[in-house]
Amino acid sequence: MPEAATKETKAGLLAFVEYWYEAVSYSYVSGDTQRLRTLAGGNCSSCENLVKLVRDSHAADKWMVGGKLTVLRSETDFVPNSTGRYQVLVEFEQEKLRVYNHNGVKAETEVSKEPFYHLFVATYTGDGWSLVDTGPPTGAG
């Protein structure tokens, strides 16, 4: 993890966000979800869904290609809510993601011409940042 992403600062939180999306991209092509599980808090349902997607897409002689996520912009007021959680609005894009099986048959995701938006919720402990949850903002649609 980049040193900046370990700091309890606005810059540290934004670096952690960037590192999370890099870890997701890495997991797509490698099948290795350890970094995702390490960065996520224990109750992050969207994180568990992502880990399951990657594992299922790499099971039974299947593999993933592409899908790189690129953060275009991230914004936070860096004020914790009443439970100590920080929110970051993230705008990102994703390359086409392909899943191949052992016969070379592939399934592809559609690539949106518009960026995606996620609300990224994290907490900071003495050990560093931890992702609580992420996904489209409520009411987005």
TALIN-V8004 format. One record per residue. N is the residue number from 1. RES is the residue in one letter. PHI is phi in whole degrees, 0 to 359 (NA if undefined). D_LAST is the distance of its C-alpha to the last C-alpha in whole Angstrom. Layout:
N;RES;PHI;D_LAST + N;RES;PHI;D_LAST
This chain:
1;M;NA;33 + 2;P;299;33 + 3;E;305;35 + 4;A;302;33 + 5;A;285;30 + 6;T;262;33 + 7;K;269;33 + 8;E;273;32 + 9;T;222;31 + 10;K;300;28 + 11;A;299;29 + 12;G;295;29 + 13;L;297;26 + 14;L;294;24 + 15;A;293;27 + 16;F;296;26 + 17;V;303;22 + 18;E;302;23 + 19;Y;295;26 + 20;W;301;23 + 21;Y;294;21 + 22;E;295;25 + 23;A;295;26 + 24;V;296;23 + 25;S;302;24 + 26;Y;299;27 + 27;S;295;26 + 28;Y;302;25 + 29;V;274;28 + 30;S;262;31 + 31;G;81;29 + 32;D;273;31 + 33;T;255;28 + 34;Q;301;31 + 35;R;297;29 + 36;L;299;26 + 37;R;294;28 + 38;T;291;30 + 39;L;281;27 + 40;A;268;25 + 41;G;288;26 + 42;G;294;27 + 43;N;244;24 + 44;C;273;21 + 45;S;293;20 + 46;S;293;17 + 47;C;293;20 + 48;E;297;22 + 49;N;297;20 + 50;L;295;20 + 51;V;301;24 + 52;K;296;24 + 53;L;302;22 + 54;V;295;24 + 55;R;299;27 + 56;D;296;27 + 57;S;282;26 + 58;H;248;30 + 59;A;274;32 + 60;A;50;34 + 61;D;60;35 + 62;K;251;31 + 63;W;207;30 + 64;M;248;27 + 65;V;226;27 + 66;G;82;25 + 67;G;82;21 + 68;K;304;22 + 69;L;262;20 + 70;T;234;21 + 71;V;285;20 + 72;L;269;19 + 73;R;197;19 + 74;S;218;19 + 75;E;224;20 + 76;T;210;21 + 77;D;272;23 + 78;F;54;25 + 79;V;238;26 + 80;P;290;26 + 81;N;280;25 + 82;S;295;27 + 83;T;258;27 + 84;G;82;27 + 85;R;264;24 + 86;Y;252;23 + 87;Q;244;19 + 88;V;228;18 + 89;L;270;15 + 90;V;244;15 + 91;E;252;14 + 92;F;214;16 + 93;E;235;16 + 94;Q;225;17 + 95;E;291;20 + 96;K;301;21 + 97;L;250;22 + 98;R;240;24 + 99;V;242;26 + 100;Y;253;30 + 101;N;255;32 + 102;H;297;36 + 103;N;270;36 + 104;G;84;34 + 105;V;285;31 + 106;K;235;28 + 107;A;245;24 + 108;E;236;22 + 109;T;273;18 + 110;E;282;17 + 111;V;260;16 + 112;S;285;14 + 113;K;284;15 + 114;E;261;12 + 115;P;290;13 + 116;F;263;10 + 117;Y;233;10 + 118;H;230;11 + 119;L;264;13 + 120;F;254;17 + 121;V;244;19 + 122;A;222;23 + 123;T;234;26 + 124;Y;241;29 + 125;T;240;33 + 126;G;301;36 + 127;D;271;35 + 128;G;125;32 + 129;W;282;28 + 130;S;220;26 + 131;L;283;23 + 132;V;270;22 + 133;D;189;18 + 134;T;206;15 + 135;G;166;12 + 136;P;302;8 + 137;P;300;9 + 138;T;304;8 + 139;G;89;6 + 140;A;283;4 + 141;G;209;0
